[in-house]
Amino acid sequence: MNYFIYKITQMPGNMVKQLEKIDRFESYKEAKKKVKQLRNDQPSEALSLYKIIFAESELAAEEQLQEKREAPIIQEWEK
């Protein structure tokens, strides 16, 4: 399994995320270093974000990134 780095852009009002594969690594340490560099070099007003995803293939990684996740339930003590 590999660590993939993706640039994710989602325009306001658009349901579909635009995914751009940046790189692939075999170790988390290398992937983390690269994604930190990309995030630091990005302008503050940019609409995109960078994510690391652990998956068997590029297709599996993109499927996981496109999944619609429910918002977490906030417990009373977390407010």
MARZARO-567645 format. One record per atom (N, C-alpha, C, O): residue in one letter; atom name; x, y, z. Coordinates in steps of 0.1 Angstrom, whole numbers. Each point is the difference from the previous one (the first is absolute). Last residue first. Layout:
% MARZARO-567645
+------+------+-------+-------+-------+
: code : site :    c1 :    c2 :    c3 :
+------+------+-------+-------+-------+
:    A :   CA :     X :     Y :     Z :
...
+------+------+-------+-------+-------+
***
This chain:
% MARZARO-567645
+------+------+-------+-------+-------+
: code : site :    c1 :    c2 :    c3 :
+------+------+-------+-------+-------+
:    K :    N :  -183 :   212 :   232 :
:    K :   CA :    -4 :    13 :    -5 :
:    K :    C :     8 :    11 :     6 :
:    K :    O :    -2 :    12 :    -3 :
:    E :    N :     2 :   -60 :    13 :
:    E :   CA :    10 :     4 :   -10 :
:    E :    C :    -3 :    14 :    -5 :
:    E :    O :     8 :     6 :    -8 :
:    W :    N :   -35 :   -32 :    40 :
:    W :   CA :    13 :     5 :     6 :
:    W :    C :    10 :     5 :   -10 :
:    W :    O :    10 :     5 :     4 :
:    E :    N :   -53 :   -23 :   -19 :
:    E :   CA :    -2 :    12 :     9 :
:    E :    C :    13 :     5 :     5 :
:    E :    O :     3 :    12 :     1 :
:    Q :    N :     0 :   -39 :   -46 :
:    Q :   CA :    -5 :    -3 :    13 :
:    Q :    C :    -1 :    13 :     8 :
:    Q :    O :     7 :    10 :    -3 :
:    I :    N :    -8 :   -18 :   -51 :
:    I :   CA :     7 :     7 :    10 :
:    I :    C :    -7 :    -3 :    14 :
:    I :    O :   -12 :     2 :     1 :
:    I :    N :    16 :   -29 :   -50 :
:    I :   CA :    -9 :     4 :    10 :
:    I :    C :     8 :     6 :    11 :
:    I :    O :     9 :    -6 :     6 :
:    P :    N :     7 :     5 :   -59 :
:    P :   CA :     0 :    -7 :    13 :
:    P :    C :   -10 :     6 :    10 :
:    P :    O :    -3 :    12 :     0 :
:    A :    N :    -5 :   -13 :   -54 :
:    A :   CA :     6 :     9 :    10 :
:    A :    C :     1 :    -8 :    14 :
:    A :    O :   -10 :    -7 :     3 :
:    E :    N :    10 :   -21 :   -49 :
:    E :   CA :    -9 :     7 :     9 :
:    E :    C :     8 :     9 :     9 :
:    E :    O :    11 :    -4 :     4 :
:    R :    N :     6 :   -10 :   -54 :
:    R :   CA :     0 :    -4 :    14 :
:    R :    C :   -10 :     9 :     8 :
:    R :    O :    -2 :    11 :    -3 :
:    K :    N :    13 :   -29 :   -50 :
:    K :   CA :    -7 :    10 :     8 :
:    K :    C :     0 :    -5 :    14 :
:    K :    O :    -6 :   -10 :     3 :
:    E :    N :    43 :    -2 :   -43 :
:    E :   CA :   -11 :    -5 :     9 :
:    E :    C :    -6 :    12 :     8 :
:    E :    O :     7 :     9 :     4 :
:    Q :    N :    33 :    -8 :   -34 :
:    Q :   CA :   -13 :     4 :    -5 :
:    Q :    C :   -12 :    -4 :     9 :
:    Q :    O :   -11 :     5 :    -3 :
:    L :    N :    56 :   -19 :    12 :
:    L :   CA :     0 :    15 :     1 :
:    L :    C :   -14 :     5 :    -5 :
:    L :    O :    -4 :    11 :     5 :
:    Q :    N :    13 :   -57 :    -9 :
:    Q :   CA :    -1 :     3 :    14 :
:    Q :    C :    -1 :    16 :     2 :
:    Q :    O :    -7 :     4 :     9 :
:    E :    N :    14 :   -21 :   -52 :
:    E :   CA :   -13 :    -4 :     4 :
:    E :    C :    -2 :     4 :    15 :
:    E :    O :   -11 :     5 :     4 :
:    E :    N :    54 :     1 :   -23 :
:    E :   CA :   -10 :     9 :    -5 :
:    E :    C :   -14 :    -3 :     4 :
:    E :    O :    -8 :     9 :     3 :
:    A :    N :    42 :   -40 :     8 :
:    A :   CA :     2 :    13 :     7 :
:    A :    C :   -10 :    11 :    -4 :
:    A :    O :    -6 :     7 :     8 :
:    A :    N :     7 :   -49 :   -30 :
:    A :   CA :    -6 :    -1 :    13 :
:    A :    C :     2 :    13 :     8 :
:    A :    O :    -9 :     3 :     8 :
:    L :    N :    29 :    -5 :   -51 :
:    L :   CA :   -15 :     0 :    -1 :
:    L :    C :    -6 :    -1 :    14 :
:    L :    O :   -10 :     7 :     3 :
:    E :    N :    57 :   -10 :    -6 :
:    E :   CA :    -5 :    13 :    -2 :
:    E :    C :   -15 :     1 :    -1 :
:    E :    O :    -6 :    10 :     5 :
:    S :    N :    25 :   -50 :    24 :
:    S :   CA :     2 :     5 :   -14 :
:    S :    C :    -5 :    15 :    -1 :
:    S :    O :    -6 :     5 :     9 :
:    E :    N :     7 :   -29 :    33 :
:    E :   CA :     6 :   -10 :    -8 :
:    E :    C :     4 :     6 :   -14 :
:    E :    O :    11 :    -4 :    -5 :
:    A :    N :   -14 :    37 :    49 :
:    A :   CA :    -9 :    -9 :    -8 :
:    A :    C :     9 :    -9 :    -9 :
:    A :    O :    12 :     1 :    -1 :
:    F :    N :   -14 :    45 :    37 :
:    F :   CA :     6 :   -13 :     0 :
:    F :    C :    -9 :   -10 :    -8 :
:    F :    O :   -11 :    -2 :     5 :
:    I :    N :    19 :    59 :    -5 :
:    I :   CA :   -10 :   -11 :     1 :
:    I :    C :     8 :   -13 :    -2 :
:    I :    O :     8 :    -2 :    -9 :
:    I :    N :    -2 :    59 :    19 :
:    I :   CA :     6 :   -13 :    -2 :
:    I :    C :   -10 :   -10 :     2 :
:    I :    O :    -8 :     0 :     9 :
:    K :    N :     3 :    54 :   -26 :
:    K :   CA :    -3 :   -11 :     9 :
:    K :    C :     8 :   -12 :    -3 :
:    K :    O :     4 :    -2 :   -11 :
:    Y :    N :   -13 :    60 :     2 :
:    Y :   CA :     8 :   -12 :    -3 :
:    Y :    C :    -3 :   -11 :    11 :
:    Y :    O :    -1 :     3 :    12 :
:    L :    N :   -27 :    42 :   -35 :
:    L :   CA :     7 :    -5 :    11 :
:    L :    C :     7 :   -13 :    -4 :
:    L :    O :    -4 :    -6 :   -10 :
:    S :    N :   -20 :    56 :   -12 :
:    S :   CA :     3 :   -14 :     0 :
:    S :    C :     7 :    -5 :    12 :
:    S :    O :     6 :     9 :     8 :
:    L :    N :   -19 :    37 :   -22 :
:    L :   CA :   -12 :    -8 :     3 :
:    L :    C :     3 :   -15 :     1 :
:    L :    O :   -10 :    -7 :     2 :
:    A :    N :    42 :    54 :     8 :
:    A :   CA :    -3 :   -11 :    -9 :
:    A :    C :   -12 :    -8 :     5 :
:    A :    O :    -2 :    -2 :    12 :
:    E :    N :    26 :    41 :     9 :
:    E :   CA :   -13 :     1 :    -6 :
:    E :    C :    -4 :   -11 :    -9 :
:    E :    O :   -10 :     1 :    -7 :
:    S :    N :    54 :     2 :    29 :
:    S :   CA :   -11 :    -1 :    10 :
:    S :    C :   -14 :     1 :    -6 :
:    S :    O :    -9 :    -5 :     6 :
:    P :    N :    52 :   -16 :   -34 :
:    P :   CA :    -5 :    13 :     5 :
:    P :    C :   -12 :    -1 :     9 :
:    P :    O :    -8 :   -10 :    -1 :
:    Q :    N :    46 :   -28 :    -4 :
:    Q :   CA :   -12 :     4 :    -5 :
:    Q :    C :    -4 :    13 :     5 :
:    Q :    O :     1 :     3 :    12 :
:    D :    N :    37 :   -29 :     2 :
:    D :   CA :     3 :     8 :   -12 :
:    D :    C :   -13 :     5 :    -6 :
:    D :    O :     1 :     9 :    -9 :
:    N :    N :    -2 :   -37 :    48 :
:    N :   CA :     7 :    12 :     3 :
:    N :    C :     2 :     9 :   -12 :
:    N :    O :     0 :    12 :     1 :
:    R :    N :   -19 :   -55 :    -7 :
:    R :   CA :   -10 :     9 :     8 :
:    R :    C :     7 :    13 :     3 :
:    R :    O :    -6 :    10 :     0 :
:    L :    N :    32 :   -43 :   -21 :
:    L :   CA :   -10 :     5 :    -9 :
:    L :    C :    -9 :     9 :     7 :
:    L :    O :    -4 :    11 :    -6 :
:    Q :    N :    36 :   -33 :    33 :
:    Q :   CA :     6 :     9 :    -9 :
:    Q :    C :   -10 :     7 :   -10 :
:    Q :    O :     0 :    12 :    -2 :
:    K :    N :   -15 :   -47 :    30 :
:    K :   CA :     3 :    12 :     8 :
:    K :    C :     6 :    11 :    -9 :
:    K :    O :    -3 :    12 :     1 :
:    V :    N :    -3 :   -54 :   -20 :
:    V :   CA :   -13 :     7 :     1 :
:    V :    C :     2 :    13 :     9 :
:    V :    O :    -7 :    10 :    -3 :
:    K :    N :    44 :   -39 :    -3 :
:    K :   CA :    -3 :     6 :   -12 :
:    K :    C :   -13 :     8 :     1 :
:    K :    O :    -1 :    11 :    -5 :
:    K :    N :    15 :   -37 :    42 :
:    K :   CA :    10 :    11 :    -2 :
:    K :    C :    -4 :     8 :   -13 :
:    K :    O :     0 :    12 :     0 :
:    K :    N :   -24 :   -51 :    11 :
:    K :   CA :    -3 :    11 :     9 :
:    K :    C :     9 :    12 :    -2 :
:    K :    O :    -5 :    12 :     0 :
:    A :    N :    13 :   -52 :   -24 :
:    A :   CA :   -13 :     7 :    -5 :
:    A :    C :    -3 :    12 :     9 :
:    A :    O :    -4 :    10 :    -5 :
:    E :    N :    41 :   -37 :    17 :
:    E :   CA :     3 :     7 :   -12 :
:    E :    C :   -13 :     8 :    -5 :
:    E :    O :     2 :    12 :    -4 :
:    K :    N :    -8 :   -41 :    41 :
:    K :   CA :     9 :    11 :     4 :
:    K :    C :     4 :     9 :   -12 :
:    K :    O :     0 :    12 :     1 :
:    Y :    N :   -25 :   -53 :    -6 :
:    Y :   CA :    -8 :    12 :     5 :
:    Y :    C :     8 :    12 :     3 :
:    Y :    O :    -3 :    11 :    -3 :
:    S :    N :    16 :   -49 :   -35 :
:    S :   CA :     1 :     2 :    15 :
:    S :    C :    -8 :    13 :     4 :
:    S :    O :     0 :    10 :    -8 :
:    E :    N :     2 :   -25 :   -37 :
:    E :   CA :    -1 :   -13 :     6 :
:    E :    C :     1 :     2 :    16 :
:    E :    O :    -5 :    -9 :     7 :
:    F :    N :   -14 :    45 :   -48 :
:    F :   CA :    12 :    -4 :     9 :
:    F :    C :    -3 :   -14 :     6 :
:    F :    O :   -12 :    -4 :     2 :
:    R :    N :    -5 :    43 :   -44 :
:    R :   CA :    -2 :   -13 :     7 :
:    R :    C :    12 :    -4 :     8 :
:    R :    O :    11 :     1 :    -5 :
:    D :    N :   -36 :    48 :   -19 :
:    D :   CA :    11 :   -10 :     2 :
:    D :    C :    -5 :   -12 :     7 :
:    D :    O :   -11 :    -1 :     5 :
:    I :    N :   -19 :    35 :   -23 :
:    I :   CA :    13 :     7 :     0 :
:    I :    C :    12 :   -10 :     0 :
:    I :    O :     9 :     2 :    -7 :
:    K :    N :   -64 :    -1 :   -10 :
:    K :   CA :    10 :    -7 :     7 :
:    K :    C :    14 :     7 :    -1 :
:    K :    O :     4 :     4 :   -11 :
:    E :    N :   -55 :    16 :    10 :
:    E :   CA :    12 :    -1 :    -8 :
:    E :    C :    11 :    -7 :     8 :
:    E :    O :     4 :     5 :    11 :
:    L :    N :   -62 :     6 :   -12 :
:    L :   CA :    12 :    -7 :     6 :
:    L :    C :    11 :     0 :   -10 :
:    L :    O :    -1 :    -2 :   -12 :
:    Q :    N :   -49 :    28 :    23 :
:    Q :   CA :    10 :    -2 :   -10 :
:    Q :    C :    13 :    -5 :     6 :
:    Q :    O :     5 :     6 :     9 :
:    K :    N :   -59 :   -11 :     6 :
:    K :   CA :    13 :     5 :     4 :
:    K :    C :     9 :    -3 :   -12 :
:    K :    O :     0 :   -10 :    -7 :
:    V :    N :   -55 :    19 :    10 :
:    V :   CA :    11 :    -8 :    -4 :
:    V :    C :    13 :     6 :     4 :
:    V :    O :     2 :    12 :    -2 :
:    M :    N :   -44 :    10 :     9 :
:    M :   CA :     0 :   -12 :     8 :
:    M :    C :    12 :    -9 :    -3 :
:    M :    O :     4 :    -8 :     9 :
:    N :    N :   -12 :    63 :   -10 :
:    N :   CA :     2 :   -11 :    -8 :
:    N :    C :     1 :   -13 :     8 :
:    N :    O :     8 :     0 :     9 :
:    G :    N :   -13 :    45 :     9 :
:    G :   CA :   -12 :    -4 :    -7 :
:    G :    C :     2 :   -12 :    -9 :
:    G :    O :   -10 :    -5 :    -6 :
:    P :    N :    54 :    30 :    18 :
:    P :   CA :   -13 :     2 :     7 :
:    P :    C :   -12 :    -3 :    -8 :
:    P :    O :    -1 :     4 :   -12 :
:    M :    N :    47 :   -29 :     0 :
:    M :   CA :    -6 :    14 :    -1 :
:    M :    C :   -13 :     1 :     8 :
:    M :    O :    -7 :   -10 :     1 :
:    Q :    N :    52 :   -22 :     4 :
:    Q :   CA :   -15 :    -1 :    -1 :
:    Q :    C :    -5 :    14 :     0 :
:    Q :    O :     1 :     7 :    10 :
:    T :    N :    47 :   -39 :   -14 :
:    T :   CA :    -6 :    13 :    -2 :
:    T :    C :   -15 :    -2 :    -1 :
:    T :    O :    -5 :    -8 :    -8 :
:    I :    N :    54 :   -19 :    24 :
:    I :   CA :   -15 :     0 :    -1 :
:    I :    C :    -5 :    14 :    -1 :
:    I :    O :     2 :     8 :     8 :
:    K :    N :    45 :   -40 :   -14 :
:    K :   CA :    -4 :    14 :     1 :
:    K :    C :   -15 :    -1 :    -2 :
:    K :    O :    -5 :    -5 :   -11 :
:    Y :    N :    37 :   -37 :    29 :
:    Y :   CA :    -9 :     6 :    -9 :
:    Y :    C :    -2 :    15 :     3 :
:    Y :    O :    -1 :     4 :    12 :
:    I :    N :    35 :   -50 :    -2 :
:    I :   CA :    -3 :    14 :     3 :
:    I :    C :    -9 :     5 :   -11 :
:    I :    O :     4 :    -1 :   -12 :
:    F :    N :     7 :   -51 :    33 :
:    F :   CA :    -2 :     9 :   -11 :
:    F :    C :    -3 :    14 :     5 :
:    F :    O :    -7 :     1 :    10 :
:    Y :    N :    29 :   -51 :     7 :
:    Y :   CA :    -5 :    13 :     4 :
:    Y :    C :    -1 :     9 :   -12 :
:    Y :    O :    11 :     3 :    -6 :
:    N :    N :   -13 :   -60 :     7 :
:    N :   CA :     8 :    12 :    -1 :
:    N :    C :    -8 :    12 :     6 :
:    N :    O :   -11 :     0 :     3 :
:    M :    N :    16 :   -59 :    -2 :
:    M :   CA :    -9 :    12 :     0 :
:    M :    C :     9 :    12 :     0 :
:    M :    O :    11 :     0 :     5 :
+------+------+-------+-------+-------+
***
